Amino acid sequence: MFRVRLDNQDLILGYISGRIRRSFIRILPGDRVKIEMSRYDSTRGRMIYRLRKKDSND
């Protein structure tokens, strides 16, 4: 489980989706991720995609 800061500066608890876990994608502190928010609990969300860094040359 990760503590994730959203663009609006809110903190939520984020967990890794099964597809990311199955693909062995590593998520490190400082990485930008795409979050799917829970409709029942606004303090939890599922990380569904790891975004590329803006400063990379790829």
C-alpha positions as semicolon CSV with decimal commas, in nm:
position;residue;x (nm);y (nm);z (nm)
1;M;0,000;0,000;0,000
2;F;0,118;0,349;-0,085
3;R;0,028;0,694;0,037
4;V;-0,052;0,895;-0,276
5;R;-0,069;1,274;-0,305
6;L;-0,320;1,388;-0,567
7;D;-0,290;1,698;-0,784
8;N;-0,529;1,881;-0,550
9;Q;-0,291;1,802;-0,257
10;D;-0,522;1,542;-0,093
11;L;-0,363;1,228;0,051
12;I;-0,522;0,890;-0,022
13;L;-0,425;0,527;0,032
14;G;-0,339;0,360;-0,299
15;Y;-0,292;-0,007;-0,375
16;I;-0,157;-0,175;-0,687
17;S;-0,396;-0,326;-0,939
18;G;-0,361;-0,690;-1,036
19;R;-0,242;-0,613;-1,389
20;I;0,053;-0,407;-1,261
21;R;0,136;-0,674;-1,002
22;R;0,116;-0,952;-1,263
23;S;0,346;-0,761;-1,501
24;F;0,606;-0,702;-1,225
25;I;0,598;-0,324;-1,278
26;R;0,780;-0,155;-0,993
27;I;0,636;0,160;-0,840
28;L;0,879;0,366;-0,637
29;P;0,827;0,675;-0,421
30;G;0,814;0,980;-0,646
31;D;0,663;0,800;-0,946
32;R;0,354;0,951;-1,106
33;V;0,064;0,707;-1,137
34;K;-0,289;0,704;-1,271
35;I;-0,544;0,634;-0,995
36;E;-0,892;0,483;-1,012
37;M;-1,082;0,625;-0,715
38;S;-1,326;0,419;-0,511
39;R;-1,681;0,549;-0,537
40;Y;-1,760;0,430;-0,185
41;D;-1,451;0,553;0,002
42;S;-1,285;0,874;-0,117
43;T;-0,968;0,798;0,082
44;R;-0,875;0,489;-0,122
45;G;-0,778;0,428;-0,481
46;R;-0,625;0,168;-0,712
47;M;-0,310;0,242;-0,911
48;I;-0,382;0,130;-1,267
49;Y;-0,094;0,284;-1,466
50;R;0,259;0,410;-1,401
51;L;0,321;0,728;-1,600
52;R;0,648;0,806;-1,772
53;K;0,871;1,070;-1,619
54;K;0,848;1,410;-1,787
55;D;1,224;1,464;-1,792
56;S;1,314;1,137;-1,968
57;N;1,436;1,137;-2,329
58;D;1,243;0,822;-2,432
